[in-house]
Amino acid sequence: MDAGALATSFHVWQYRHHFIFKELRDKNMTVECVLCKPKIRMLSTSKNSTSNLKKHLERKHATMYLKSPKGEMDGPNGSTTESPKEPRYKKSKLENLVHQMTSQPKVNTLVFNFMVENVQSLSVLEQPAFRKLIEGLSGGKMSMTRNTFINRIMMAYSKMKEELKEKLDRVQSVCTTADIWSAHNRSYIGMTCHWIEKNELERKSAALACARIRGAHTFDTIAAKIHEIHLAYNIENKLQATVTDNGSNFVKVFKEFSKGDNENYEDDIVEFQDVGTILDGADEAMHLFLLPHQRCASHALNLIASHDLAQVLSQGETGQVYCSAMAKCFAIWNSVHQSPLAIAAVEDIEKMKLTAPCVSRWNSEYCAVEKMVSLPETKLMDVCDSLGVPRLLSYEIAFLKEYINVFKPLAFALELFQGEQKCFLGLVIPTVLTLKKKLCEKKTLALYLFDVINPVLEAIDSRFKQLFASLDAKMATATTPQFRLWWLPEAEREDMHLMLVAEATRLEPTDGEPIGSDNVQSEDEFFSFGPGTGNSDTEEEVRRYLEGTSKNLSCLKYFQRVRKLFLKFNAILPSSAPVERLFSHNGNILTPKRNGLTDDQFEQVLLLRYNSKICTLDKIFPE
């Protein structure tokens, strides 16, 4: 039966259903639905009900009735049958969906989120095709204009900043990261803020600024900008440290203005300046007061690998093998990077893609070499031949494989420091100690790199000397359940135990939580002489914590004082990688097509996008 005949049968049923139902009520029977072919549905009826058949025809085959032309089936008096209406429950869902999608506030919010989260150019709002798209999808509603979007950015940024300040007001300890980025003849200083939520013990991050810097990047200009940003968010009194790379301009900022002593900077290059210049700027600099400086551990490791290690490898007989092997590797990478034909040739040989490393990232180079030596030797020879590069000799391949094996712990540590969510200051000392231990173990099996490992160990000691002398870093490690005091030699654990007790005793009650069992001290509790004196509750809690074996952060809920120490000292990040990720968004925003943005608009768009995880745009503009 064709579709027209089926539709006609359906119309006949629509017109005469009351006669059929009357006949079916007189006897029990099972009806076959011919419209459900090839699978025939069996529908039972009874004397009291024919609802099964009626519901089935209305719900399953109503579309055939709707598609048939009007007047195709005449009634008994020649009247044209009317098309049945679609079931009411379907219309209500459709109407609700259309109502939600076509409300103007909803359209504005969706367009705004699209522009900010996907870093779209403002010219998109003026493109006719985009405006037609929004108008068609929203049922005639118009997309916002360029000026409306800019005004909305200002409003959203203001609300986001107020919401962020309220969040930071409820936090007790924070750290910031800072760096400078330049593009298209403009320079910007970026700053991010980081803290740990006291309930979930999760790392939270927010962007504070990406402000334009005009003129030279002098230490006093940078110091004034950092101080201004700290004051804008009222975090200067809860700031534990500011993390930056090891650039000379940032190092000098904290050498001149840090409240701590300057003995950590004694190895830096001495600079001589005119006394008159210093006295002229003295009044302006008096109000600057920055908290201690934390050098980026990730940057320090990268310097060890890219500078200290490369310098050692380039010397002696090992240097000849290293230079020849790496020269051939770079020749392959350059060919693949510059020629689509070279990419196709490599893919034809091994179905893999070789990527050129980033010159400023040692771990990028390490991964590229690792991928290269993972190829079978015969196929590696084929790659060299197809690209016209001299073949890697067998001893050069052996050297590269040993290079990958020996410095695998260094690459792992570098990757670990660049984390954010689960990366704390307490992770640094154990990571560096483990790195040194693993490098010493590799030395016994090294053939080409035996004389290279000792200079690398010396470079690690030199660049992390300040960190190992830092009390904050030691406290951060001791209050991390994964390490406690296990990383310390036995002779030093008792002193660290006493420092933990002393630091925990200084804590004052917060949020209505009493620290001791009683708030009123007795005479015996007041004096601290003789046995059995001191804060026994604090000592007992620290002792139980240090004797524990759980390595999960959740165990800190049983040690409230240790938990507060963890929140304080581990608020500091070991790396300035988050602010570098902030600049990775900049490259998408500050492009030749987006140069029309003012400095303030550029900063507002960037911060709205970065902070969308903690300050959602839907909450900023409720419908």
NORCOR-V448422 format. One record per residue. N is the residue number from 1. SS is DSSP state (2 for helix, 1 for strand, 0 for the rest). PSI is psi as a letter, one per 30 degrees, with the letter a starting at -180 (* if undefined). Layout:
n=N ss=SS psi=PSI
n=N ss=SS psi=PSI
This chain:
n=1 ss=0 psi=k
n=2 ss=0 psi=l
n=3 ss=2 psi=e
n=4 ss=2 psi=e
n=5 ss=2 psi=e
n=6 ss=2 psi=e
n=7 ss=2 psi=e
n=8 ss=2 psi=e
n=9 ss=2 psi=e
n=10 ss=2 psi=e
n=11 ss=2 psi=e
n=12 ss=2 psi=e
n=13 ss=2 psi=e
n=14 ss=2 psi=e
n=15 ss=2 psi=e
n=16 ss=2 psi=g
n=17 ss=2 psi=e
n=18 ss=2 psi=f
n=19 ss=2 psi=e
n=20 ss=2 psi=e
n=21 ss=2 psi=e
n=22 ss=2 psi=e
n=23 ss=2 psi=e
n=24 ss=2 psi=f
n=25 ss=2 psi=f
n=26 ss=0 psi=f
n=27 ss=0 psi=l
n=28 ss=0 psi=k
n=29 ss=1 psi=l
n=30 ss=1 psi=k
n=31 ss=1 psi=k
n=32 ss=1 psi=k
n=33 ss=1 psi=j
n=34 ss=2 psi=f
n=35 ss=2 psi=f
n=36 ss=2 psi=g
n=37 ss=0 psi=k
n=38 ss=0 psi=f
n=39 ss=0 psi=j
n=40 ss=0 psi=k
n=41 ss=1 psi=k
n=42 ss=1 psi=j
n=43 ss=1 psi=k
n=44 ss=1 psi=k
n=45 ss=1 psi=l
n=46 ss=0 psi=l
n=47 ss=0 psi=f
n=48 ss=0 psi=f
n=49 ss=0 psi=k
n=50 ss=0 psi=g
n=51 ss=2 psi=e
n=52 ss=2 psi=e
n=53 ss=2 psi=e
n=54 ss=2 psi=e
n=55 ss=2 psi=e
n=56 ss=2 psi=e
n=57 ss=2 psi=e
n=58 ss=2 psi=e
n=59 ss=2 psi=e
n=60 ss=2 psi=f
n=61 ss=0 psi=g
n=62 ss=2 psi=f
n=63 ss=2 psi=e
n=64 ss=2 psi=e
n=65 ss=2 psi=e
n=66 ss=2 psi=e
n=67 ss=2 psi=f
n=68 ss=0 psi=k
n=69 ss=0 psi=l
n=70 ss=0 psi=k
n=71 ss=0 psi=g
n=72 ss=0 psi=f
n=73 ss=0 psi=k
n=74 ss=1 psi=k
n=75 ss=0 psi=a
n=76 ss=0 psi=f
n=77 ss=0 psi=g
n=78 ss=0 psi=g
n=79 ss=0 psi=l
n=80 ss=1 psi=k
n=81 ss=0 psi=k
n=82 ss=0 psi=k
n=83 ss=0 psi=k
n=84 ss=0 psi=l
n=85 ss=0 psi=l
n=86 ss=0 psi=k
n=87 ss=0 psi=k
n=88 ss=2 psi=e
n=89 ss=2 psi=f
n=90 ss=2 psi=e
n=91 ss=2 psi=e
n=92 ss=2 psi=e
n=93 ss=2 psi=e
n=94 ss=2 psi=e
n=95 ss=2 psi=e
n=96 ss=2 psi=e
n=97 ss=2 psi=e
n=98 ss=2 psi=e
n=99 ss=2 psi=e
n=100 ss=2 psi=e
n=101 ss=2 psi=f
n=102 ss=2 psi=g
n=103 ss=0 psi=k
n=104 ss=2 psi=e
n=105 ss=2 psi=e
n=106 ss=2 psi=e
n=107 ss=2 psi=e
n=108 ss=2 psi=e
n=109 ss=2 psi=e
n=110 ss=2 psi=e
n=111 ss=2 psi=e
n=112 ss=2 psi=e
n=113 ss=2 psi=e
n=114 ss=2 psi=e
n=115 ss=2 psi=e
n=116 ss=2 psi=e
n=117 ss=2 psi=f
n=118 ss=0 psi=g
n=119 ss=0 psi=h
n=120 ss=0 psi=l
n=121 ss=0 psi=k
n=122 ss=2 psi=f
n=123 ss=2 psi=f
n=124 ss=2 psi=e
n=125 ss=2 psi=f
n=126 ss=2 psi=f
n=127 ss=0 psi=k
n=128 ss=2 psi=e
n=129 ss=2 psi=e
n=130 ss=2 psi=e
n=131 ss=2 psi=e
n=132 ss=2 psi=e
n=133 ss=2 psi=e
n=134 ss=2 psi=e
n=135 ss=2 psi=e
n=136 ss=2 psi=e
n=137 ss=2 psi=f
n=138 ss=0 psi=g
n=139 ss=0 psi=h
n=140 ss=0 psi=f
n=141 ss=0 psi=k
n=142 ss=0 psi=k
n=143 ss=0 psi=l
n=144 ss=0 psi=l
n=145 ss=0 psi=l
n=146 ss=2 psi=e
n=147 ss=2 psi=e
n=148 ss=2 psi=e
n=149 ss=2 psi=e
n=150 ss=2 psi=e
n=151 ss=2 psi=e
n=152 ss=2 psi=e
n=153 ss=2 psi=e
n=154 ss=2 psi=e
n=155 ss=2 psi=e
n=156 ss=2 psi=e
n=157 ss=2 psi=e
n=158 ss=2 psi=e
n=159 ss=2 psi=e
n=160 ss=2 psi=e
n=161 ss=2 psi=e
n=162 ss=2 psi=e
n=163 ss=2 psi=e
n=164 ss=2 psi=e
n=165 ss=2 psi=e
n=166 ss=2 psi=e
n=167 ss=2 psi=e
n=168 ss=2 psi=f
n=169 ss=2 psi=f
n=170 ss=0 psi=f
n=171 ss=0 psi=k
n=172 ss=0 psi=e
n=173 ss=0 psi=k
n=174 ss=1 psi=l
n=175 ss=1 psi=l
n=176 ss=1 psi=l
n=177 ss=1 psi=k
n=178 ss=1 psi=k
n=179 ss=1 psi=l
n=180 ss=1 psi=k
n=181 ss=1 psi=k
n=182 ss=1 psi=k
n=183 ss=1 psi=k
n=184 ss=0 psi=h
n=185 ss=0 psi=g
n=186 ss=1 psi=k
n=187 ss=1 psi=k
n=188 ss=1 psi=k
n=189 ss=1 psi=k
n=190 ss=1 psi=k
n=191 ss=1 psi=k
n=192 ss=1 psi=l
n=193 ss=1 psi=k
n=194 ss=1 psi=k
n=195 ss=1 psi=l
n=196 ss=1 psi=k
n=197 ss=0 psi=k
n=198 ss=0 psi=f
n=199 ss=0 psi=e
n=200 ss=0 psi=f
n=201 ss=0 psi=h
n=202 ss=0 psi=k
n=203 ss=1 psi=k
n=204 ss=1 psi=k
n=205 ss=1 psi=k
n=206 ss=1 psi=l
n=207 ss=1 psi=k
n=208 ss=1 psi=e
n=209 ss=1 psi=l
n=210 ss=1 psi=i
n=211 ss=1 psi=k
n=212 ss=1 psi=k
n=213 ss=1 psi=k
n=214 ss=0 psi=k
n=215 ss=0 psi=a
n=216 ss=0 psi=l
n=217 ss=0 psi=i
n=218 ss=0 psi=l
n=219 ss=2 psi=e
n=220 ss=2 psi=e
n=221 ss=2 psi=e
n=222 ss=2 psi=e
n=223 ss=2 psi=e
n=224 ss=2 psi=e
n=225 ss=2 psi=e
n=226 ss=2 psi=e
n=227 ss=2 psi=e
n=228 ss=2 psi=e
n=229 ss=2 psi=e
n=230 ss=2 psi=e
n=231 ss=2 psi=e
n=232 ss=2 psi=f
n=233 ss=0 psi=g
n=234 ss=0 psi=h
n=235 ss=0 psi=g
n=236 ss=0 psi=f
n=237 ss=0 psi=f
n=238 ss=0 psi=g
n=239 ss=1 psi=k
n=240 ss=1 psi=e
n=241 ss=1 psi=l
n=242 ss=1 psi=k
n=243 ss=1 psi=k
n=244 ss=1 psi=l
n=245 ss=0 psi=a
n=246 ss=0 psi=g
n=247 ss=0 psi=k
n=248 ss=2 psi=e
n=249 ss=2 psi=e
n=250 ss=2 psi=e
n=251 ss=2 psi=e
n=252 ss=2 psi=e
n=253 ss=2 psi=e
n=254 ss=2 psi=f
n=255 ss=2 psi=e
n=256 ss=2 psi=e
n=257 ss=2 psi=f
n=258 ss=1 psi=k
n=259 ss=0 psi=f
n=260 ss=0 psi=l
n=261 ss=0 psi=l
n=262 ss=0 psi=g
n=263 ss=2 psi=f
n=264 ss=2 psi=f
n=265 ss=2 psi=g
n=266 ss=0 psi=f
n=267 ss=0 psi=f
n=268 ss=0 psi=l
n=269 ss=0 psi=k
n=270 ss=0 psi=k
n=271 ss=0 psi=k
n=272 ss=0 psi=k
n=273 ss=0 psi=l
n=274 ss=0 psi=k
n=275 ss=2 psi=e
n=276 ss=2 psi=e
n=277 ss=2 psi=e
n=278 ss=2 psi=e
n=279 ss=2 psi=e
n=280 ss=2 psi=e
n=281 ss=0 psi=g
n=282 ss=2 psi=e
n=283 ss=2 psi=e
n=284 ss=2 psi=e
n=285 ss=2 psi=f
n=286 ss=0 psi=e
n=287 ss=0 psi=f
n=288 ss=0 psi=k
n=289 ss=0 psi=j
n=290 ss=1 psi=k
n=291 ss=0 psi=l
n=292 ss=0 psi=l
n=293 ss=1 psi=k
n=294 ss=1 psi=j
n=295 ss=1 psi=k
n=296 ss=0 psi=j
n=297 ss=2 psi=e
n=298 ss=2 psi=e
n=299 ss=2 psi=e
n=300 ss=2 psi=e
n=301 ss=2 psi=e
n=302 ss=2 psi=e
n=303 ss=2 psi=e
n=304 ss=2 psi=e
n=305 ss=2 psi=e
n=306 ss=2 psi=f
n=307 ss=2 psi=d
n=308 ss=2 psi=e
n=309 ss=2 psi=e
n=310 ss=2 psi=e
n=311 ss=2 psi=e
n=312 ss=2 psi=e
n=313 ss=2 psi=f
n=314 ss=0 psi=g
n=315 ss=0 psi=k
n=316 ss=2 psi=a
n=317 ss=2 psi=e
n=318 ss=2 psi=e
n=319 ss=2 psi=e
n=320 ss=2 psi=e
n=321 ss=2 psi=e
n=322 ss=2 psi=e
n=323 ss=2 psi=e
n=324 ss=2 psi=e
n=325 ss=2 psi=e
n=326 ss=2 psi=e
n=327 ss=2 psi=e
n=328 ss=2 psi=e
n=329 ss=2 psi=e
n=330 ss=2 psi=e
n=331 ss=2 psi=e
n=332 ss=2 psi=e
n=333 ss=2 psi=e
n=334 ss=2 psi=e
n=335 ss=2 psi=e
n=336 ss=2 psi=e
n=337 ss=2 psi=e
n=338 ss=2 psi=f
n=339 ss=0 psi=k
n=340 ss=2 psi=e
n=341 ss=2 psi=e
n=342 ss=2 psi=e
n=343 ss=2 psi=e
n=344 ss=2 psi=e
n=345 ss=2 psi=e
n=346 ss=2 psi=e
n=347 ss=2 psi=e
n=348 ss=2 psi=e
n=349 ss=2 psi=e
n=350 ss=2 psi=g
n=351 ss=0 psi=h
n=352 ss=0 psi=l
n=353 ss=0 psi=j
n=354 ss=0 psi=k
n=355 ss=0 psi=k
n=356 ss=0 psi=k
n=357 ss=0 psi=l
n=358 ss=0 psi=k
n=359 ss=0 psi=f
n=360 ss=0 psi=f
n=361 ss=0 psi=j
n=362 ss=2 psi=e
n=363 ss=2 psi=f
n=364 ss=2 psi=e
n=365 ss=2 psi=e
n=366 ss=2 psi=e
n=367 ss=2 psi=e
n=368 ss=2 psi=e
n=369 ss=2 psi=e
n=370 ss=2 psi=e
n=371 ss=2 psi=e
n=372 ss=2 psi=e
n=373 ss=2 psi=f
n=374 ss=0 psi=f
n=375 ss=0 psi=k
n=376 ss=0 psi=k
n=377 ss=2 psi=e
n=378 ss=2 psi=e
n=379 ss=2 psi=e
n=380 ss=2 psi=e
n=381 ss=2 psi=e
n=382 ss=2 psi=e
n=383 ss=2 psi=e
n=384 ss=2 psi=e
n=385 ss=2 psi=e
n=386 ss=2 psi=f
n=387 ss=2 psi=f
n=388 ss=0 psi=g
n=389 ss=0 psi=k
n=390 ss=0 psi=k
n=391 ss=0 psi=k
n=392 ss=0 psi=k
n=393 ss=0 psi=l
n=394 ss=2 psi=e
n=395 ss=2 psi=f
n=396 ss=2 psi=e
n=397 ss=2 psi=e
n=398 ss=2 psi=e
n=399 ss=2 psi=e
n=400 ss=2 psi=e
n=401 ss=2 psi=e
n=402 ss=2 psi=e
n=403 ss=2 psi=e
n=404 ss=2 psi=e
n=405 ss=2 psi=e
n=406 ss=2 psi=e
n=407 ss=0 psi=g
n=408 ss=2 psi=e
n=409 ss=2 psi=e
n=410 ss=2 psi=e
n=411 ss=2 psi=e
n=412 ss=2 psi=e
n=413 ss=2 psi=e
n=414 ss=2 psi=e
n=415 ss=2 psi=e
n=416 ss=2 psi=e
n=417 ss=2 psi=f
n=418 ss=0 psi=g
n=419 ss=0 psi=l
n=420 ss=0 psi=e
n=421 ss=0 psi=e
n=422 ss=0 psi=g
n=423 ss=0 psi=j
n=424 ss=0 psi=l
n=425 ss=2 psi=e
n=426 ss=2 psi=f
n=427 ss=2 psi=f
n=428 ss=2 psi=e
n=429 ss=2 psi=e
n=430 ss=2 psi=e
n=431 ss=2 psi=e
n=432 ss=2 psi=e
n=433 ss=2 psi=e
n=434 ss=2 psi=e
n=435 ss=2 psi=e
n=436 ss=2 psi=e
n=437 ss=2 psi=e
n=438 ss=2 psi=e
n=439 ss=2 psi=e
n=440 ss=2 psi=e
n=441 ss=2 psi=e
n=442 ss=2 psi=f
n=443 ss=2 psi=e
n=444 ss=0 psi=f
n=445 ss=0 psi=g
n=446 ss=0 psi=k
n=447 ss=0 psi=e
n=448 ss=0 psi=f
n=449 ss=0 psi=g
n=450 ss=2 psi=e
n=451 ss=2 psi=f
n=452 ss=2 psi=f
n=453 ss=2 psi=e
n=454 ss=2 psi=e
n=455 ss=2 psi=e
n=456 ss=2 psi=e
n=457 ss=2 psi=e
n=458 ss=2 psi=e
n=459 ss=2 psi=e
n=460 ss=2 psi=e
n=461 ss=2 psi=e
n=462 ss=2 psi=e
n=463 ss=2 psi=f
n=464 ss=0 psi=g
n=465 ss=2 psi=e
n=466 ss=2 psi=e
n=467 ss=2 psi=e
n=468 ss=2 psi=f
n=469 ss=0 psi=f
n=470 ss=0 psi=k
n=471 ss=2 psi=e
n=472 ss=2 psi=e
n=473 ss=2 psi=e
n=474 ss=2 psi=e
n=475 ss=2 psi=e
n=476 ss=2 psi=e
n=477 ss=2 psi=e
n=478 ss=2 psi=e
n=479 ss=0 psi=g
n=480 ss=0 psi=j
n=481 ss=0 psi=f
n=482 ss=0 psi=f
n=483 ss=0 psi=e
n=484 ss=0 psi=c
n=485 ss=0 psi=g
n=486 ss=0 psi=f
n=487 ss=0 psi=f
n=488 ss=0 psi=k
n=489 ss=0 psi=l
n=490 ss=2 psi=e
n=491 ss=2 psi=f
n=492 ss=2 psi=f
n=493 ss=2 psi=e
n=494 ss=2 psi=e
n=495 ss=2 psi=e
n=496 ss=2 psi=e
n=497 ss=2 psi=e
n=498 ss=2 psi=e
n=499 ss=2 psi=e
n=500 ss=2 psi=e
n=501 ss=2 psi=e
n=502 ss=2 psi=e
n=503 ss=2 psi=e
n=504 ss=2 psi=e
n=505 ss=2 psi=e
n=506 ss=0 psi=f
n=507 ss=0 psi=k
n=508 ss=0 psi=l
n=509 ss=0 psi=k
n=510 ss=0 psi=l
n=511 ss=0 psi=h
n=512 ss=0 psi=g
n=513 ss=0 psi=k
n=514 ss=0 psi=k
n=515 ss=0 psi=e
n=516 ss=0 psi=l
n=517 ss=0 psi=e
n=518 ss=0 psi=k
n=519 ss=0 psi=f
n=520 ss=0 psi=k
n=521 ss=0 psi=k
n=522 ss=0 psi=l
n=523 ss=2 psi=e
n=524 ss=2 psi=e
n=525 ss=2 psi=f
n=526 ss=2 psi=e
n=527 ss=0 psi=k
n=528 ss=0 psi=h
n=529 ss=0 psi=k
n=530 ss=0 psi=l
n=531 ss=0 psi=l
n=532 ss=0 psi=g
n=533 ss=0 psi=l
n=534 ss=0 psi=a
n=535 ss=0 psi=j
n=536 ss=2 psi=e
n=537 ss=2 psi=e
n=538 ss=2 psi=e
n=539 ss=2 psi=e
n=540 ss=2 psi=e
n=541 ss=2 psi=e
n=542 ss=2 psi=e
n=543 ss=2 psi=e
n=544 ss=2 psi=e
n=545 ss=2 psi=e
n=546 ss=2 psi=f
n=547 ss=2 psi=f
n=548 ss=0 psi=l
n=549 ss=0 psi=f
n=550 ss=0 psi=k
n=551 ss=0 psi=g
n=552 ss=0 psi=k
n=553 ss=2 psi=f
n=554 ss=2 psi=f
n=555 ss=2 psi=f
n=556 ss=2 psi=f
n=557 ss=2 psi=f
n=558 ss=2 psi=f
n=559 ss=0 psi=i
n=560 ss=2 psi=e
n=561 ss=2 psi=e
n=562 ss=2 psi=e
n=563 ss=2 psi=e
n=564 ss=2 psi=e
n=565 ss=2 psi=e
n=566 ss=2 psi=e
n=567 ss=2 psi=e
n=568 ss=2 psi=e
n=569 ss=2 psi=f
n=570 ss=0 psi=g
n=571 ss=0 psi=f
n=572 ss=0 psi=k
n=573 ss=0 psi=k
n=574 ss=0 psi=f
n=575 ss=0 psi=l
n=576 ss=0 psi=g
n=577 ss=2 psi=e
n=578 ss=2 psi=e
n=579 ss=2 psi=f
n=580 ss=2 psi=e
n=581 ss=2 psi=e
n=582 ss=2 psi=e
n=583 ss=2 psi=f
n=584 ss=2 psi=f
n=585 ss=2 psi=e
n=586 ss=2 psi=e
n=587 ss=2 psi=f
n=588 ss=2 psi=f
n=589 ss=2 psi=e
n=590 ss=0 psi=i
n=591 ss=0 psi=l
n=592 ss=2 psi=e
n=593 ss=2 psi=f
n=594 ss=2 psi=g
n=595 ss=0 psi=f
n=596 ss=0 psi=f
n=597 ss=0 psi=k
n=598 ss=0 psi=l
n=599 ss=2 psi=e
n=600 ss=2 psi=e
n=601 ss=2 psi=e
n=602 ss=2 psi=e
n=603 ss=2 psi=e
n=604 ss=2 psi=e
n=605 ss=2 psi=e
n=606 ss=2 psi=e
n=607 ss=2 psi=e
n=608 ss=2 psi=e
n=609 ss=2 psi=e
n=610 ss=2 psi=e
n=611 ss=2 psi=g
n=612 ss=2 psi=f
n=613 ss=2 psi=e
n=614 ss=0 psi=f
n=615 ss=0 psi=j
n=616 ss=0 psi=k
n=617 ss=2 psi=f
n=618 ss=2 psi=e
n=619 ss=2 psi=f
n=620 ss=2 psi=e
n=621 ss=0 psi=i
n=622 ss=0 psi=l
n=623 ss=0 psi=*
